[in-house]
Amino acid sequence: MRLRNLLLMVVLAAPLSAQRPRARDLGLTIGTFPPGPLNAITDVAGVRVGHTTVARGDSINTGVTAILAHGGNPFREKVPAAIVVGNGFGKLAGSTQVNELGQLESPIVLTCTLCVPRAADAVLTWLLALPGNEDVLSANPVVGETNDGYLNDIRARPIAEADVLGAIRGASDGPVAEGAVGAGRGTVAFGYKGGIGTASRRLPERWGGWTLGALVQTNYGGDLRIDGVPVGRELRTRGGGRGTGDGSIIIVLATEAPLDHRQLTRVARRALTGLARTGSSMSHGSGDYVIAFSTVRPWDRRTVVAEESLTPLFQAAIEATEEAIYNSLLRAETVRGYRGEVRALPIDSTTAILKRYGAIPR
């Protein structure tokens, strides 16, 4: 147990993948709207993110990522939320109640497919123990997943309650670690190492001045395009990538724009457009989900954003999702795992391709 805890502490204490760039470090500017100060989902005031990375030898590569809408009691301070399904080959616990009531009453936890039940039980442990919840007899943990069974011995179901509680309790509102961390430790995207990525957009004041942030867990395939450039095809000519179309993605959107459930559903659907821009076809075997929430509770419908003012938020959702996906790939490092090694997206080759197509300055 001491060795396991030491390994977890080492991974959790690691720097924020400073060795590998984010999209903007390469000179990529995705879309029109500017990012927030951190270019992360935590640019939305109050939002917190925590990771527990579980890596043991070559057989266990998985983890937990927790997203909290605020620092209070989520059961007592519910926020508006919606869940949209692109392709439903997945196990998203808690989704039906979120869409029935239009509310989120728990942290959003991401992990591996066969770890969902244990993660949900751990979220219940945390929720029921919060002061003020002594009389709670029903709670709705929201737990999403992607299948990391190539790099992770997923049948071992290596996530423990302590891993989930560590991610929730360690969540902060600062910079977000990306790449092969947390729930992204064992994921694969476009045949390269996937992982956790994040980005944000801030609207001009004339369009509300709202911030929208995205966080993704990428584990899907297709034909990789970066800002429209056929990077996957170009790399395959050099012997890179496996070109698989299978896999899944969880997209989490947060905003402080006062949106109700129906409006959040509309915004969440646009995130799938950002996913499509990266080259995904949302294959038969993919679980493609978007979980969207507002940190503001507009119970009075007169306080919600006017319908005609949603378009900039639609665009922000597309742009932030697209860039978050690129960040998940660019930040991720090569990982050797249960069934083999998955190499990181090659930075030098990718940069050269982007320059040749004029996507970034030469």
TORBAPA-641814 format. One record per residue: residue number from 1; residue in three letters; x, y, z of N, C-alpha, C in turn. Coordinates in steps of 0.2 Angstrom, whole numbers, plus 5000, padded with zeros to 4 digits. Layout:
BEGIN
- vexdren/bapa/nX/nY/nZ/caX/caY/caZ/cX/cY/cZ
- NUM/ala/X/Y/Z/X/Y/Z/X/Y/Z
...
***
This chain:
BEGIN
- vexdren/bapa/nX/nY/nZ/caX/caY/caZ/cX/cY/cZ
- 1/met/5004/4994/5000/5000/5000/5000/5004/5006/5000
- 2/arg/5010/5006/5004/5014/5012/5004/5017/5013/4997
- 3/leu/5019/5008/4994/5022/5009/4987/5017/5012/4982
- 4/arg/5011/5009/4983/5006/5012/4978/5005/5019/4979
- 5/asn/5004/5021/4986/5003/5028/4987/5009/5032/4985
- 6/leu/5015/5030/4986/5021/5033/4984/5021/5035/4976
- 7/leu/5019/5029/4972/5018/5030/4965/5013/5035/4963
- 8/leu/5007/5035/4966/5002/5040/4965/5005/5047/4967
- 9/met/5008/5048/4972/5011/5055/4974/5016/5057/4969
- 10/val/5020/5053/4967/5025/5055/4962/5022/5058/4955
- 11/val/5017/5054/4953/5013/5056/4947/5009/5062/4948
- 12/leu/5006/5063/4954/5002/5069/4955/5006/5075/4956
- 13/ala/5013/5074/4958/5017/5080/4959/5021/5082/4953
- 14/ala/5020/5078/4948/5024/5079/4942/5022/5086/4939
- 15/pro/5026/5090/4935/5024/5096/4932/5019/5095/4927
- 16/leu/5016/5101/4925/5011/5101/4920/5013/5099/4913
- 17/ser/5016/5094/4912/5019/5092/4905/5022/5098/4901
- 18/ala/5027/5101/4905/5030/5107/4903/5035/5105/4897
- 19/gln/5037/5099/4896/5041/5097/4891/5038/5097/4884
- 20/arg/5031/5096/4883/5028/5096/4877/5023/5102/4877
- 21/pro/5022/5105/4870/5018/5111/4870/5011/5110/4869
- 22/arg/5007/5115/4870/5000/5116/4869/5000/5119/4862
- 23/ala/4993/5119/4859/4992/5121/4853/4995/5128/4851
- 24/arg/4994/5132/4856/4996/5139/4855/5003/5140/4856
- 25/asp/5006/5136/4859/5014/5136/4859/5017/5135/4852
- 26/leu/5013/5131/4848/5015/5130/4841/5014/5136/4837
- 27/gly/5010/5140/4839/5007/5146/4835/5000/5145/4832
- 28/leu/4997/5139/4834/4990/5138/4831/4985/5143/4835
- 29/thr/4981/5146/4831/4975/5150/4834/4969/5147/4831
- 30/ile/4965/5143/4835/4959/5140/4833/4953/5144/4834
- 31/gly/4950/5146/4828/4944/5150/4829/4945/5157/4829
- 32/thr/4940/5161/4832/4940/5168/4832/4941/5171/4839
- 33/phe/4937/5168/4844/4937/5171/4851/4943/5170/4854
- 34/pro/4946/5174/4859/4952/5173/4863/4950/5169/4868
- 35/pro/4956/5165/4871/4955/5161/4877/4955/5165/4883
- 36/gly/4953/5162/4889/4954/5165/4895/4961/5165/4897
- 37/pro/4963/5168/4903/4970/5168/4905/4973/5161/4906
- 38/leu/4970/5156/4908/4973/5149/4908/4972/5145/4902
- 39/asn/4967/5147/4898/4965/5143/4892/4963/5136/4894
- 40/ala/4959/5136/4899/4957/5130/4903/4950/5131/4905
- 41/ile/4947/5125/4907/4940/5125/4909/4939/5129/4916
- 42/thr/4945/5130/4920/4945/5133/4926/4945/5141/4925
- 43/asp/4945/5143/4919/4944/5150/4918/4937/5152/4919
- 44/val/4932/5147/4920/4926/5149/4922/4926/5149/4930
- 45/ala/4924/5155/4932/4925/5156/4940/4921/5150/4944
- 46/gly/4925/5148/4948/4922/5143/4953/4924/5136/4951
- 47/val/4925/5134/4944/4926/5127/4942/4933/5125/4944
- 48/arg/4933/5119/4947/4939/5115/4949/4940/5109/4946
- 49/val/4946/5107/4945/4948/5101/4942/4953/5097/4946
- 50/gly/4953/5091/4947/4958/5087/4950/4959/5080/4947
- 51/his/4965/5078/4947/4967/5071/4944/4970/5066/4950
- 52/thr/4969/5060/4949/4973/5055/4952/4975/5050/4946
- 53/thr/4981/5050/4945/4984/5046/4940/4987/5039/4943
- 54/val/4984/5033/4940/4986/5027/4943/4990/5023/4938
- 55/ala/4997/5023/4939/5002/5020/4935/5006/5015/4939
- 56/arg/5006/5008/4937/5010/5003/4940/5012/4998/4935
- 57/gly/5019/4999/4935/5022/4994/4930/5020/4996/4923
- 58/asp/5019/4990/4919/5017/4991/4912/5010/4989/4911
- 59/ser/5007/4987/4917/5000/4984/4916/4994/4988/4918
- 60/ile/4996/4993/4922/4991/4998/4925/4992/5005/4923
- 61/asn/4988/5007/4918/4988/5014/4916/4981/5017/4916
- 62/thr/4979/5020/4921/4972/5023/4921/4972/5029/4926
- 63/gly/4966/5031/4928/4966/5036/4933/4959/5039/4934
- 64/val/4958/5045/4937/4952/5048/4938/4953/5055/4937
- 65/thr/4948/5059/4934/4948/5066/4933/4941/5068/4936
- 66/ala/4941/5073/4940/4935/5076/4943/4935/5083/4942
- 67/ile/4928/5085/4940/4927/5092/4938/4921/5094/4943
- 68/leu/4922/5099/4946/4917/5102/4951/4915/5109/4949
- 69/ala/4908/5110/4949/4906/5117/4947/4907/5122/4951
- 70/his/4908/5121/4958/4910/5126/4963/4913/5122/4969
- 71/gly/4915/5126/4974/4918/5124/4980/4913/5122/4985
- 72/gly/4907/5122/4984/4902/5121/4989/4899/5114/4989
- 73/asn/4894/5113/4992/4890/5106/4992/4886/5106/4986
- 74/pro/4888/5101/4981/4885/5101/4975/4878/5098/4976
- 75/phe/4876/5094/4981/4869/5092/4982/4865/5098/4984
- 76/arg/4867/5102/4988/4863/5107/4991/4863/5113/4986
- 77/glu/4868/5114/4982/4869/5120/4977/4869/5117/4970
- 78/lys/4864/5114/4968/4863/5111/4962/4864/5116/4956
- 79/val/4867/5115/4950/4868/5119/4945/4864/5116/4939
- 80/pro/4862/5121/4934/4859/5118/4928/4864/5114/4924
- 81/ala/4861/5109/4921/4866/5105/4917/4862/5101/4911
- 82/ala/4865/5098/4907/4862/5094/4901/4868/5090/4899
- 83/ile/4865/5084/4896/4870/5079/4893/4867/5077/4886
- 84/val/4872/5078/4881/4870/5076/4874/4874/5070/4872
- 85/val/4871/5066/4868/4874/5060/4866/4875/5060/4859
- 86/gly/4882/5060/4856/4883/5059/4849/4883/5052/4847
- 87/asn/4886/5047/4850/4885/5040/4849/4885/5037/4856
- 88/gly/4880/5033/4857/4879/5031/4864/4882/5024/4866
- 89/phe/4888/5022/4863/4891/5016/4865/4896/5017/4871
- 90/gly/4892/5019/4877/4896/5021/4883/4892/5019/4889
- 91/lys/4895/5021/4895/4892/5020/4901/4893/5026/4905
- 92/leu/4888/5031/4904/4888/5037/4907/4883/5037/4913
- 93/ala/4885/5035/4919/4881/5035/4925/4878/5042/4927
- 94/gly/4871/5042/4928/4868/5048/4931/4865/5052/4925
- 95/ser/4866/5050/4919/4864/5054/4913/4856/5055/4913
- 96/thr/4852/5050/4915/4845/5051/4914/4842/5056/4919
- 97/gln/4845/5056/4925/4842/5061/4930/4844/5068/4928
- 98/val/4850/5069/4926/4852/5075/4924/4848/5078/4918
- 99/asn/4846/5074/4913/4842/5077/4908/4834/5077/4910
- 100/glu/4832/5073/4915/4825/5074/4917/4824/5080/4921
- 101/leu/4829/5081/4926/4828/5087/4930/4832/5093/4928
- 102/gly/4837/5092/4924/4840/5098/4921/4845/5101/4926
- 103/gln/4848/5096/4931/4852/5099/4936/4858/5094/4937
- 104/leu/4863/5096/4940/4869/5093/4942/4870/5093/4949
- 105/glu/4870/5088/4953/4871/5088/4960/4877/5084/4963
- 106/ser/4882/5083/4958/4888/5079/4960/4894/5082/4956
- 107/pro/4900/5080/4959/4905/5081/4954/4904/5077/4948
- 108/ile/4908/5079/4942/4908/5075/4936/4915/5071/4937
- 109/val/4914/5065/4937/4920/5061/4937/4921/5057/4931
- 110/leu/4927/5057/4928/4929/5053/4922/4934/5047/4924
- 111/thr/4934/5042/4921/4938/5036/4923/4938/5031/4917
- 112/cys/4940/5025/4919/4940/5019/4914/4933/5016/4914
- 113/thr/4931/5012/4908/4925/5009/4907/4923/5005/4913
- 114/leu/4927/5000/4915/4925/4995/4920/4926/4998/4927
- 115/cys/4928/5004/4928/4929/5007/4934/4923/5011/4936
- 116/val/4918/5012/4932/4913/5017/4933/4909/5015/4939
- 117/pro/4907/5009/4940/4903/5007/4947/4907/5009/4953
- 118/arg/4913/5007/4953/4917/5009/4959/4918/5017/4960
- 119/ala/4919/5020/4954/4919/5027/4955/4913/5030/4957
- 120/ala/4907/5028/4955/4901/5031/4957/4900/5029/4964
- 121/asp/4901/5024/4967/4901/5022/4974/4905/5027/4978
- 122/ala/4911/5028/4975/4915/5033/4979/4913/5040/4979
- 123/val/4910/5042/4974/4906/5049/4974/4901/5049/4979
- 124/leu/4897/5044/4979/4892/5043/4984/4895/5044/4991
- 125/thr/4900/5040/4992/4903/5041/4999/4905/5048/5001
- 126/trp/4908/5052/4996/4910/5059/4997/4904/5063/4998
- 127/leu/4899/5062/4994/4893/5066/4994/4889/5065/5001
- 128/leu/4888/5059/5003/4884/5058/5009/4888/5060/5015
- 129/ala/4894/5061/5015/4898/5063/5021/4899/5070/5021
- 130/leu/4896/5074/5016/4897/5081/5017/4892/5084/5022
- 131/pro/4894/5089/5026/4890/5092/5031/4884/5095/5028
- 132/gly/4878/5093/5031/4872/5096/5028/4868/5090/5024
- 133/asn/4872/5085/5022/4869/5079/5019/4867/5073/5023
- 134/glu/4866/5074/5029/4865/5069/5034/4858/5065/5033
- 135/asp/4853/5069/5030/4847/5066/5028/4846/5064/5021
- 136/val/4851/5064/5017/4850/5062/5010/4849/5055/5009
- 137/leu/4844/5053/5005/4843/5046/5004/4843/5044/4997
- 138/ser/4844/5049/4993/4845/5048/4985/4850/5053/4983
- 139/ala/4855/5051/4979/4860/5056/4976/4862/5053/4969
- 140/asn/4863/5058/4964/4865/5056/4957/4872/5057/4955
- 141/pro/4876/5052/4956/4883/5053/4954/4884/5053/4947
- 142/val/4888/5057/4944/4889/5058/4936/4896/5055/4935
- 143/val/4896/5049/4932/4903/5046/4930/4903/5044/4923
- 144/gly/4908/5047/4919/4909/5046/4912/4915/5041/4912
- 145/glu/4916/5039/4906/4922/5034/4904/4924/5034/4897
- 146/thr/4930/5032/4896/4932/5029/4890/4936/5023/4891
- 147/asn/4937/5018/4886/4940/5012/4887/4947/5012/4886
- 148/asp/4951/5011/4891/4958/5012/4891/4962/5005/4891
- 149/gly/4958/5000/4888/4960/4993/4889/4966/4991/4885
- 150/tyr/4969/4995/4880/4975/4994/4877/4981/4995/4881
- 151/leu/4981/5000/4885/4987/5002/4889/4986/5000/4896
- 152/asn/4980/4998/4898/4978/4997/4905/4975/4990/4905
- 153/asp/4977/4986/4911/4973/4980/4912/4967/4981/4915
- 154/ile/4962/4983/4911/4955/4986/4913/4951/4980/4917
- 155/arg/4952/4974/4916/4948/4969/4919/4950/4969/4927
- 156/ala/4956/4971/4928/4958/4972/4935/4954/4977/4939
- 157/arg/4951/4981/4935/4947/4987/4939/4951/4990/4944
- 158/pro/4957/4993/4942/4962/4995/4947/4960/5002/4951
- 159/ile/4954/5005/4949/4952/5011/4953/4950/5010/4960
- 160/ala/4952/5013/4965/4950/5012/4972/4946/5018/4974
- 161/glu/4942/5018/4980/4939/5023/4982/4943/5029/4984
- 162/ala/4949/5028/4986/4954/5033/4988/4956/5037/4982
- 163/asp/4957/5034/4976/4959/5037/4970/4953/5042/4968
- 164/val/4947/5040/4969/4942/5045/4967/4941/5051/4972
- 165/leu/4942/5049/4978/4941/5054/4984/4947/5059/4983
- 166/gly/4953/5056/4981/4959/5060/4980/4958/5065/4975
- 167/ala/4955/5063/4969/4954/5068/4964/4949/5073/4965
- 168/ile/4944/5072/4969/4939/5076/4971/4942/5081/4976
- 169/arg/4945/5079/4981/4947/5083/4987/4953/5087/4984
- 170/gly/4957/5085/4979/4963/5089/4977/4961/5093/4971
- 171/ala/4955/5094/4969/4953/5098/4964/4954/5106/4965
- 172/ser/4957/5109/4961/4958/5116/4962/4956/5120/4956
- 173/asp/4956/5127/4957/4954/5132/4951/4960/5135/4947
- 174/gly/4966/5132/4948/4972/5134/4944/4973/5131/4937
- 175/pro/4979/5131/4935/4980/5127/4929/4979/5120/4929
- 176/val/4977/5117/4923/4975/5110/4923/4980/5106/4920
- 177/ala/4982/5100/4923/4987/5096/4920/4984/5092/4914
- 178/glu/4987/5091/4909/4985/5089/4903/4989/5083/4900
- 179/gly/4986/5079/4895/4990/5073/4893/4988/5067/4896
- 180/ala/4993/5063/4897/4993/5056/4900/4992/5057/4908
- 181/val/4987/5060/4910/4986/5061/4917/4979/5059/4919
- 182/gly/4978/5058/4925/4971/5056/4927/4967/5051/4923
- 183/ala/4961/5053/4921/4957/5048/4917/4960/5047/4910
- 184/gly/4965/5051/4908/4968/5051/4902/4975/5047/4901
- 185/arg/4976/5044/4907/4983/5041/4907/4983/5035/4902
- 186/gly/4978/5031/4901/4979/5025/4897/4975/5026/4890
- 187/thr/4973/5032/4888/4969/5033/4882/4973/5033/4876
- 188/val/4970/5032/4870/4973/5032/4864/4968/5036/4859
- 189/ala/4971/5041/4855/4967/5045/4850/4971/5045/4844
- 190/phe/4967/5043/4838/4970/5043/4832/4976/5039/4831
- 191/gly/4977/5034/4835/4982/5030/4835/4988/5032/4839
- 192/tyr/4988/5038/4842/4993/5041/4846/4991/5042/4853
- 193/lys/4995/5044/4857/4993/5044/4864/4988/5050/4865
- 194/gly/4982/5048/4868/4977/5053/4869/4978/5055/4877
- 195/gly/4972/5058/4879/4973/5060/4886/4968/5066/4888
- 196/ile/4969/5070/4893/4965/5075/4895/4968/5082/4892
- 197/gly/4963/5085/4889/4965/5092/4886/4960/5097/4888
- 198/thr/4961/5103/4888/4957/5109/4890/4958/5115/4886
- 199/ala/4953/5119/4886/4954/5126/4883/4948/5130/4885
- 200/ser/4948/5136/4883/4942/5141/4885/4942/5146/4880
- 201/arg/4936/5150/4880/4935/5155/4876/4931/5161/4880
- 202/arg/4933/5167/4879/4930/5173/4882/4927/5177/4877
- 203/leu/4920/5178/4878/4916/5182/4873/4917/5189/4874
- 204/pro/4917/5193/4869/4917/5201/4869/4912/5203/4874
- 205/glu/4912/5209/4877/4907/5212/4881/4901/5213/4877
- 206/arg/4901/5215/4871/4895/5216/4867/4891/5210/4866
- 207/trp/4894/5204/4867/4890/5197/4867/4890/5194/4874
- 208/gly/4890/5198/4879/4889/5195/4886/4895/5195/4890
- 209/gly/4901/5194/4887/4907/5194/4891/4908/5187/4894
- 210/trp/4904/5182/4892/4904/5176/4896/4911/5172/4894
- 211/thr/4913/5168/4899/4918/5163/4898/4915/5156/4897
- 212/leu/4917/5152/4892/4916/5145/4891/4922/5141/4891
- 213/gly/4922/5136/4895/4928/5131/4895/4926/5124/4893
- 214/ala/4931/5121/4890/4930/5114/4889/4936/5109/4892
- 215/leu/4934/5103/4894/4939/5098/4896/4937/5092/4892
- 216/val/4942/5088/4889/4940/5082/4886/4945/5076/4888
- 217/gln/4942/5070/4888/4945/5064/4889/4945/5061/4882
- 218/thr/4951/5061/4878/4951/5058/4871/4953/5051/4871
- 219/asn/4949/5047/4868/4951/5040/4867/4947/5037/4860
- 220/tyr/4948/5041/4855/4944/5040/4849/4948/5040/4843
- 221/gly/4945/5039/4837/4949/5039/4831/4946/5042/4825
- 222/gly/4949/5041/4819/4946/5044/4813/4952/5046/4809
- 223/asp/4952/5051/4806/4957/5054/4802/4959/5061/4804
- 224/leu/4964/5061/4808/4966/5067/4812/4967/5073/4807
- 225/arg/4964/5079/4809/4965/5085/4806/4966/5090/4811
- 226/ile/4971/5094/4810/4972/5100/4815/4972/5106/4812
- 227/asp/4967/5110/4814/4965/5116/4810/4964/5115/4803
- 228/gly/4961/5110/4801/4959/5108/4794/4965/5105/4790
- 229/val/4971/5104/4793/4977/5101/4790/4976/5094/4791
- 230/pro/4977/5090/4785/4977/5082/4786/4983/5079/4789
- 231/val/4984/5081/4795/4990/5079/4799/4990/5071/4799
- 232/gly/4985/5068/4801/4985/5060/4801/4987/5057/4795
- 233/arg/4984/5060/4789/4986/5057/4783/4993/5058/4781
- 234/glu/4996/5064/4782/5003/5065/4781/5007/5061/4785
- 235/leu/5005/5060/4792/5010/5056/4796/5010/5049/4794
- 236/arg/5004/5046/4792/5004/5039/4789/5008/5038/4784
- 237/thr/5009/5043/4779/5014/5042/4774/5021/5041/4777
- 238/arg/5022/5043/4783/5029/5043/4786/5029/5037/4791
- 239/gly/5024/5033/4791/5024/5027/4795/5021/5028/4802
- 240/gly/5017/5033/4803/5015/5035/4810/5008/5033/4811
- 241/gly/5006/5032/4817/4999/5031/4819/4996/5025/4816
- 242/arg/4990/5023/4819/4987/5016/4818/4981/5018/4814
- 243/gly/4978/5024/4814/4973/5026/4809/4966/5023/4811
- 244/thr/4965/5020/4817/4959/5017/4820/4953/5022/4820
- 245/gly/4947/5020/4819/4942/5024/4820/4938/5023/4826
- 246/asp/4940/5018/4830/4936/5016/4836/4938/5021/4842
- 247/gly/4933/5020/4847/4935/5024/4853/4930/5029/4855
- 248/ser/4931/5032/4860/4926/5037/4863/4929/5043/4866
- 249/ile/4925/5048/4867/4927/5054/4870/4922/5057/4875
- 250/ile/4924/5060/4880/4919/5063/4885/4921/5071/4884
- 251/ile/4917/5075/4883/4918/5082/4883/4914/5086/4888
- 252/val/4917/5089/4893/4914/5093/4898/4914/5101/4896
- 253/leu/4908/5104/4896/4908/5111/4895/4906/5115/4901
- 254/ala/4909/5120/4903/4907/5124/4909/4906/5132/4906
- 255/thr/4901/5135/4909/4901/5142/4908/4897/5146/4914
- 256/glu/4899/5152/4915/4895/5156/4920/4889/5160/4916
- 257/ala/4888/5159/4910/4882/5162/4907/4876/5159/4910
- 258/pro/4871/5163/4911/4865/5160/4915/4861/5156/4910
- 259/leu/4862/5150/4909/4858/5146/4904/4854/5140/4908
- 260/asp/4848/5139/4905/4844/5133/4908/4846/5127/4904
- 261/his/4843/5122/4907/4844/5115/4904/4843/5115/4896
- 262/arg/4838/5117/4894/4837/5117/4887/4842/5121/4883
- 263/gln/4844/5127/4885/4849/5130/4882/4856/5127/4882
- 264/leu/4857/5124/4888/4864/5120/4889/4864/5114/4884
- 265/thr/4858/5111/4883/4858/5106/4878/4860/5109/4871
- 266/arg/4857/5114/4869/4859/5117/4863/4866/5119/4862
- 267/val/4869/5121/4867/4876/5123/4867/4880/5116/4867
- 268/ala/4878/5111/4871/4882/5105/4871/4882/5102/4864
- 269/arg/4877/5102/4860/4877/5099/4853/4882/5102/4849
- 270/arg/4884/5108/4850/4889/5112/4846/4896/5109/4847
- 271/ala/4897/5106/4853/4904/5103/4854/4905/5098/4850
- 272/leu/4900/5094/4848/4901/5089/4843/4903/5091/4836
- 273/thr/4902/5097/4835/4905/5100/4828/4912/5101/4829
- 274/gly/4914/5103/4835/4921/5104/4837/4925/5097/4836
- 275/leu/4922/5092/4839/4924/5085/4838/4925/5083/4831
- 276/ala/4920/5085/4827/4920/5083/4820/4926/5086/4816
- 277/arg/4927/5092/4818/4933/5096/4815/4939/5093/4815
- 278/thr/4940/5089/4821/4947/5085/4822/4947/5079/4818
- 279/gly/4942/5077/4814/4942/5071/4810/4939/5065/4813
- 280/ser/4935/5066/4818/4931/5060/4821/4925/5059/4816
- 281/ser/4923/5053/4816/4917/5051/4812/4912/5048/4817
- 282/met/4913/5048/4824/4909/5045/4829/4907/5038/4827
- 283/ser/4912/5034/4827/4911/5027/4824/4906/5023/4828
- 284/his/4904/5017/4825/4899/5012/4829/4901/5011/4836
- 285/gly/4907/5010/4837/4909/5008/4844/4911/5013/4848
- 286/ser/4909/5020/4847/4912/5025/4851/4906/5027/4856
- 287/gly/4908/5030/4861/4904/5033/4866/4906/5041/4866
- 288/asp/4902/5045/4863/4903/5052/4862/4898/5056/4866
- 289/tyr/4900/5059/4872/4896/5062/4876/4898/5069/4878
- 290/val/4893/5074/4878/4895/5080/4881/4891/5082/4887
- 291/ile/4894/5084/4892/4891/5086/4898/4892/5093/4899
- 292/ala/4887/5097/4899/4887/5104/4900/4884/5107/4906
- 293/phe/4887/5112/4909/4883/5115/4915/4885/5122/4915
- 294/ser/4881/5126/4919/4882/5133/4920/4883/5133/4928
- 295/thr/4887/5138/4930/4889/5139/4937/4884/5144/4940
- 296/val/4879/5146/4936/4874/5151/4938/4867/5147/4938
- 297/arg/4863/5148/4943/4857/5145/4944/4851/5150/4942
- 298/pro/4849/5150/4936/4844/5155/4933/4837/5152/4934
- 299/trp/4835/5151/4941/4828/5149/4942/4823/5153/4939
- 300/asp/4824/5159/4939/4819/5164/4936/4821/5164/4928
- 301/arg/4816/5162/4924/4818/5162/4917/4819/5169/4914
- 302/arg/4817/5174/4917/4819/5180/4915/4826/5182/4915
- 303/thr/4830/5178/4919/4837/5180/4920/4841/5176/4915
- 304/val/4839/5171/4911/4843/5167/4906/4845/5171/4900
- 305/val/4850/5169/4897/4852/5172/4891/4847/5172/4885
- 306/ala/4846/5177/4882/4841/5177/4876/4843/5173/4871
- 307/glu/4838/5169/4868/4839/5164/4863/4844/5167/4857
- 308/glu/4842/5173/4855/4846/5176/4849/4853/5177/4851
- 309/ser/4855/5177/4858/4862/5178/4860/4866/5172/4861
- 310/leu/4863/5166/4860/4867/5160/4861/4872/5159/4855
- 311/thr/4871/5161/4849/4876/5160/4844/4883/5160/4846
- 312/pro/4885/5166/4849/4892/5166/4851/4894/5161/4856
- 313/leu/4890/5159/4860/4891/5153/4864/4892/5147/4861
- 314/phe/4888/5146/4855/4889/5140/4851/4896/5140/4848
- 315/gln/4898/5145/4845/4905/5146/4842/4910/5144/4847
- 316/ala/4909/5147/4853/4914/5146/4859/4915/5139/4860
- 317/ala/4909/5135/4861/4909/5128/4862/4913/5124/4857
- 318/ile/4912/5126/4851/4915/5123/4845/4923/5124/4846
- 319/glu/4925/5130/4846/4932/5132/4846/4935/5129/4852
- 320/ala/4932/5129/4858/4936/5127/4864/4936/5119/4864
- 321/thr/4931/5116/4862/4932/5109/4861/4937/5106/4856
- 322/glu/4937/5110/4851/4942/5108/4846/4949/5109/4848
- 323/glu/4951/5115/4851/4957/5116/4854/4959/5111/4860
- 324/ala/4954/5110/4864/4956/5105/4870/4958/5098/4867
- 325/ile/4955/5096/4862/4957/5090/4859/4964/5090/4857
- 326/tyr/4966/5095/4853/4973/5096/4851/4978/5096/4857
- 327/asn/4976/5099/4862/4980/5100/4868/4981/5093/4871
- 328/ser/4975/5089/4871/4976/5082/4874/4981/5078/4870
- 329/leu/4982/5079/4864/4986/5075/4860/4993/5078/4861
- 330/leu/4994/5084/4860/5001/5087/4860/5004/5087/4867
- 331/arg/5000/5087/4872/5003/5086/4879/5005/5079/4881
- 332/ala/5002/5074/4878/5002/5067/4880/5009/5065/4878
- 333/glu/5012/5061/4883/5019/5058/4882/5018/5050/4880
- 334/thr/5023/5047/4877/5023/5040/4875/5022/5036/4882
- 335/val/5017/5031/4881/5016/5027/4887/5016/5019/4885
- 336/arg/5020/5015/4888/5021/5008/4887/5016/5005/4892
- 337/gly/5011/5001/4889/5006/4998/4893/5005/4990/4893
- 338/tyr/4999/4988/4894/4997/4981/4895/4998/4977/4889
- 339/arg/4996/4980/4883/4996/4977/4877/5001/4979/4872
- 340/gly/5005/4984/4874/5010/4987/4870/5011/4995/4871
- 341/glu/5015/4998/4867/5017/5005/4868/5013/5009/4863
- 342/val/5010/5015/4865/5007/5020/4861/5011/5026/4861
- 343/arg/5014/5028/4856/5018/5034/4855/5015/5040/4855
- 344/ala/5018/5045/4858/5015/5052/4857/5015/5055/4850
- 345/leu/5010/5059/4849/5010/5063/4843/5017/5066/4842
- 346/pro/5021/5065/4836/5027/5068/4835/5027/5075/4834
- 347/ile/5030/5079/4839/5029/5086/4838/5033/5089/4832
- 348/asp/5039/5087/4831/5043/5090/4825/5040/5089/4819
- 349/ser/5037/5083/4817/5034/5081/4811/5027/5085/4810
- 350/thr/5024/5085/4816/5017/5088/4816/5018/5096/4814
- 351/thr/5023/5099/4818/5025/5106/4817/5027/5107/4809
- 352/ala/5031/5103/4806/5033/5104/4800/5027/5103/4795
- 353/ile/5022/5099/4796/5016/5098/4792/5012/5104/4792
- 354/leu/5011/5107/4798/5007/5113/4799/5010/5119/4796
- 355/lys/5016/5119/4796/5020/5125/4793/5019/5124/4785
- 356/arg/5020/5118/4783/5019/5117/4775/5013/5119/4773
- 357/tyr/5007/5118/4777/5001/5120/4775/4999/5127/4777
- 358/gly/5003/5130/4780/5002/5137/4782/4997/5138/4788
- 359/ala/4996/5133/4792/4992/5134/4798/4996/5137/4803
- 360/ile/5003/5137/4803/5006/5141/4808/5012/5144/4805
- 361/pro/5015/5150/4808/5020/5153/4804/5026/5149/4803
- 362/arg/5030/5150/4798/5036/5146/4796/5042/5149/4800
***
